[in-house]
């Protein structure tokens, strides 16, 4: 098996006739946290959606553990362990926490291990166990993000892609969730993170890609990227 869990090779895509991605090439190494940063409209969310297959790539390939999964449906990719936690959480507001979590276990493999995976979610997010029967719409923003991440974990991800983890959250809650990411990585889950909080993203990630206008002008180990003058000026306010 390749040490690269997820690879995008020369991927181009867009909406209608409007091209957004222009030859994106990205590698997420197994067991690492890879982050994508960039200004609004740079193509970060489009990259995740194209990887997942909700947007069909025009050109290029998507590889999961070395296998070409470019043309597979999102459900087929999820069954292979590629899971997306979307921006905005997209929970079922009138369903309970437990019901929302169980909706994540839709592949045959995940359904057979639903009980074990629920315990895994409760270990990662103890607060959710206290709110099992509570409707998702009554939760705080941070708790809803925990449910969204927990739902992703129910699918037994090999690669967990997360779009805007800290969006709309208080700084203390955001820091807690980033600590959870480090724990998940230690458990062997490969994580690809799109994140607006560049300080936190660079602090916890191993490798960073900077997107600009649908291209990748800068990439490197996160510690090195954080020291680059152009990154410090554009994203860190330094």
C-alpha positions as CSV (number, residue, x, y, z in Angstrom):
1,X,0.0,0.0,0.0
2,X,1.3,3.5,-0.8
3,X,2.2,5.8,2.0
4,X,0.1,8.4,0.2
5,X,-3.4,7.8,1.3
6,X,-5.1,10.4,-1.0
7,X,-3.7,12.0,-4.1
8,X,-5.1,14.5,-6.6
9,X,-3.1,14.5,-9.8
10,X,-3.7,17.4,-12.2
11,X,-7.3,17.8,-11.2
12,X,-9.5,20.4,-13.0
13,X,-13.1,21.2,-12.3
14,X,-15.7,23.9,-12.0
15,X,-19.4,24.8,-12.1
16,X,-21.2,24.9,-15.4
17,X,-18.7,26.5,-17.8
18,X,-16.8,28.3,-15.1
19,X,-13.5,26.6,-14.3
20,X,-12.4,26.9,-10.7
21,X,-9.6,24.3,-10.3
22,X,-6.6,24.5,-12.7
23,X,-4.4,21.4,-12.5
24,X,-4.5,20.8,-8.7
25,X,-2.0,18.2,-7.5
26,X,-2.1,17.3,-3.8
27,X,-0.9,14.4,-1.7
28,X,-2.1,13.5,1.8
29,X,0.3,11.1,3.4
30,X,-1.1,8.3,5.5
31,X,-1.5,9.2,9.2
32,X,-0.8,12.8,8.6
33,X,-2.9,16.0,8.8
34,X,-2.7,17.9,5.5
35,X,-4.3,21.4,5.4
36,X,-5.5,23.6,2.6
37,X,-5.5,27.3,3.2
38,X,-6.3,30.3,1.0
39,X,-8.5,33.3,0.5
40,X,-12.3,33.0,0.0
41,X,-12.9,31.8,-3.6
42,X,-9.5,30.2,-3.9
43,X,-11.0,26.8,-4.6
44,X,-10.6,25.0,-1.3
45,X,-14.2,23.7,-0.9
46,X,-14.3,22.9,-4.6
47,X,-11.2,20.8,-4.2
48,X,-12.9,18.7,-1.5
49,X,-16.2,18.4,-3.4
50,X,-14.3,17.3,-6.5
51,X,-12.3,14.8,-4.5
52,X,-15.5,13.4,-3.0
53,X,-17.2,13.3,-6.4
54,X,-20.2,15.6,-5.8
55,X,-18.5,17.7,-8.5
56,X,-17.2,15.7,-11.4
57,X,-13.6,16.4,-12.3
58,X,-13.1,17.6,-15.9
59,X,-9.5,16.3,-16.0
60,X,-7.0,14.6,-13.7
61,X,-7.2,11.7,-11.3
62,X,-8.2,11.0,-7.7
63,X,-6.3,8.1,-6.1
64,X,-7.2,6.5,-2.7
65,X,-4.5,4.3,-1.4
66,X,-3.1,4.1,-4.9
67,X,-6.4,3.0,-6.5
68,X,-8.0,5.3,-9.1
69,X,-11.4,6.3,-7.7
70,X,-11.9,9.3,-10.0
71,X,-15.1,8.1,-11.5
72,X,-16.7,6.5,-8.5
73,X,-19.8,8.0,-6.9
74,X,-19.5,9.7,-3.5
75,X,-21.3,6.7,-1.9
76,X,-18.8,4.3,-3.4
77,X,-15.9,6.4,-2.3
78,X,-17.3,6.6,1.3
79,X,-17.6,2.9,1.3
80,X,-13.9,2.7,0.6
81,X,-13.2,5.1,3.5
82,X,-13.1,8.5,1.9
83,X,-15.4,10.7,4.1
84,X,-16.3,14.4,3.9
85,X,-17.5,16.5,6.8
86,X,-19.1,19.3,4.9
87,X,-19.0,23.1,5.6
88,X,-22.1,24.1,7.5
89,X,-22.4,20.7,9.2
90,X,-25.6,19.7,7.3
91,X,-27.3,17.9,10.2
92,X,-30.9,16.7,10.4
93,X,-32.2,19.3,12.8
94,X,-35.3,17.5,14.0
95,X,-33.4,14.2,14.6
96,X,-31.6,13.4,17.9
97,X,-27.8,13.4,18.3
98,X,-27.8,9.6,18.2
99,X,-30.0,9.4,15.1
100,X,-27.7,11.9,13.3
101,X,-24.7,9.8,14.2
102,X,-26.3,6.6,13.0
103,X,-27.0,8.2,9.6
104,X,-23.3,8.1,9.1
105,X,-23.1,4.4,9.3
106,X,-24.6,3.7,5.8
107,X,-22.0,1.3,4.3
108,X,-22.4,-2.4,5.0
109,X,-19.0,-2.4,6.8
110,X,-19.9,0.5,9.1
111,X,-23.4,-0.9,9.9
112,X,-21.9,-4.1,11.2
113,X,-19.7,-2.1,13.6
114,X,-22.2,0.6,14.5
115,X,-22.0,-0.1,18.3
116,X,-18.2,0.0,18.4
117,X,-18.1,3.1,16.3
118,X,-20.6,4.9,18.5
119,X,-18.3,4.2,21.5
120,X,-15.4,5.6,19.5
121,X,-17.4,8.8,18.8
122,X,-18.3,9.1,22.5
123,X,-14.6,8.8,23.4
124,X,-13.7,11.5,21.0
125,X,-16.6,13.7,22.1
126,X,-17.8,12.8,25.6
127,X,-20.3,15.7,25.5
128,X,-22.3,14.0,22.8
129,X,-23.0,11.0,25.1
130,X,-24.7,13.4,27.5
131,X,-26.9,14.7,24.7
132,X,-27.9,11.5,22.9
133,X,-31.6,12.1,22.8
134,X,-31.4,15.9,22.3
135,X,-32.5,17.3,18.9
136,X,-29.6,18.6,16.8
137,X,-31.3,22.0,16.3
138,X,-31.0,22.7,20.1
139,X,-27.3,22.1,20.3
140,X,-24.6,24.9,20.3
141,X,-22.6,25.5,17.2
142,X,-19.6,23.6,18.7
143,X,-21.8,20.6,19.7
144,X,-23.2,20.5,16.2
145,X,-19.7,20.4,14.7
146,X,-18.9,17.5,17.1
147,X,-22.0,15.7,15.7
148,X,-20.9,16.4,12.1
149,X,-17.4,15.0,12.8
150,X,-18.9,12.1,14.8
151,X,-21.1,11.2,11.9
152,X,-18.0,11.1,9.7
153,X,-16.3,8.8,12.1
154,X,-19.2,6.4,12.0
155,X,-18.3,5.7,8.4
156,X,-14.9,4.3,9.6
157,X,-12.8,6.8,7.5
158,X,-9.4,6.0,6.1
159,X,-9.2,9.6,5.0
160,X,-11.4,12.2,6.8
161,X,-11.8,15.5,4.9
162,X,-13.2,18.4,6.9
163,X,-14.4,21.7,5.4
164,X,-14.1,24.7,7.8
165,X,-13.8,23.0,11.2
166,X,-13.8,26.2,13.2
167,X,-16.3,28.3,11.2
168,X,-18.6,30.3,13.6
169,X,-17.1,28.7,16.7
170,X,-15.8,30.5,19.8
171,X,-11.9,30.3,20.0
172,X,-12.0,28.0,23.0
173,X,-14.2,25.5,21.3
174,X,-12.2,25.7,18.1
175,X,-9.0,24.8,20.0
176,X,-10.8,21.8,21.6
177,X,-11.8,20.5,18.2
178,X,-8.2,20.9,16.9
179,X,-6.9,18.9,19.8
180,X,-9.4,16.2,18.9
181,X,-8.0,16.2,15.4
182,X,-4.5,15.5,16.8
183,X,-6.0,12.5,18.7
184,X,-7.8,11.2,15.6
185,X,-4.5,11.4,13.7
186,X,-2.7,9.5,16.4
187,X,-5.4,6.8,15.9
188,X,-4.2,6.4,12.3
189,X,-6.8,8.5,10.5
190,X,-5.5,10.6,7.6
191,X,-7.0,14.0,7.8
192,X,-7.4,16.7,5.0
193,X,-8.5,20.0,6.5
194,X,-9.8,23.1,4.8
195,X,-9.6,25.9,7.4
196,X,-10.0,29.6,7.7
197,X,-8.1,29.8,11.0
198,X,-4.7,29.7,9.5
199,X,-2.9,30.0,12.9
200,X,-4.5,26.9,14.2
201,X,-4.3,25.0,10.9
202,X,-0.6,25.6,10.6
203,X,0.0,24.7,14.2
204,X,-1.6,21.2,14.1
205,X,-0.9,20.1,10.5
206,X,2.0,18.3,9.0
207,X,1.9,19.6,5.5
208,X,0.2,22.7,4.0
209,X,-1.0,23.6,0.5
210,X,-1.8,27.3,-0.2
211,X,-4.5,27.7,-2.9
212,X,-4.9,30.8,-4.9
213,X,-7.2,31.2,-7.9
214,X,-7.6,27.5,-8.3
215,X,-3.9,26.7,-8.3
216,X,-1.3,25.7,-5.7
217,X,1.5,28.3,-5.7
218,X,2.9,27.3,-2.3
219,X,3.3,24.0,-0.5
220,X,5.5,22.5,2.1
221,X,5.9,21.3,5.6
222,X,3.6,23.4,7.8
223,X,6.4,24.7,10.0
224,X,8.2,26.0,6.9
225,X,5.1,27.5,5.3
226,X,4.3,29.3,8.6
227,X,7.7,31.1,8.3
228,X,7.3,32.2,4.7
229,X,7.0,36.0,4.4
230,X,4.2,35.9,1.8
231,X,2.1,33.6,4.0
232,X,2.8,35.6,7.2
233,X,1.7,38.8,5.4
234,X,-1.3,37.4,3.6
235,X,-2.8,35.1,6.2
236,X,-1.2,35.6,9.6
237,X,-1.3,39.4,9.8
238,X,2.5,39.6,10.5
